[in-house]
Amino acid sequence: MPQTPTKYNNIQVALHWLVALLVVLMLFMGSVVLAQIPNTDPAKLTALRGHMVIAVVVFVLTLVRIVWRRASRQPDHAETGNALLDKLGIAAHFALNILVLLVAASGIGIALQAGLPTIVFGGTGTLPPDLSIYLPRLVHGVLTKLLIALIALHVAGALYHQFVLKDRLFRRVWFGRVVSK
Ligand code: HEM
């Protein structure tokens, strides 16, 4: 019978922290910088270029993460001693992956509908006065707020494991030799 590892492997760990860092960066960049610059300001094109390139990388890395996770052995879901919380944890992990993909997909939707690749990278044409005329822009705005809420729940759950249950959960998502049980 195949043995179950007690932690994630180093590639899973690296992908987890890299995607986490880039998603937080994109959320910050999107709401604090990008959405605040008027479309008439030339700085908007620079901000859009950065946001779009990094966010497409996030999209691809999330797909790689999901495939790599399915292809490699992984530890059992961390338990809390409460069946409902355990189910919530499993659902939150699933929803996080789906939501990141949907946020990125809706961003790609705005880009395609507004012709952003030509304007932002090709230097041809001008931005419409407001991207909110496109449905994917509204979806992107709502989904990013949901993503922020879900990340907050995810972090709260991880801290609950680490500091209340004291089950050293963070060791499972850090670099090191994989030991099986
Ligand atoms: C995980 C990936 C992504 C995250 C976390 C993210 C995050 C954000 C956030 C927080 C906003 C501001 C929303 C608001 O305040 O209503 C935003 C706006 C935007 N994002 Fe993304 N985004 C992602 C992917 C993408 C992709 C892949 C594209 C295009 C290729 C894109 C294009 C845009 C555009 C065009 C805006 C609107 C800017 C405006 O209306 O001024 N995003 N994004």
Boltz pocket constraint, residues with backbone or C-beta under 6 A from the ligand:
constraints:
  - pocket:
      binder: B
      contacts: [[A, 22], [A, 23], [A, 26], [A, 27], [A, 28], [A, 29], [A, 30], [A, 31], [A, 34], [A, 35], [A, 36], [A, 37], [A, 48], [A, 51], [A, 52], [A, 53], [A, 55], [A, 56], [A, 58], [A, 59], [A, 100], [A, 103], [A, 104], [A, 105], [A, 106], [A, 107], [A, 108], [A, 109], [A, 110], [A, 111], [A, 131], [A, 132], [A, 137], [A, 140], [A, 141], [A, 142], [A, 144]]
      max_distance: 6.0
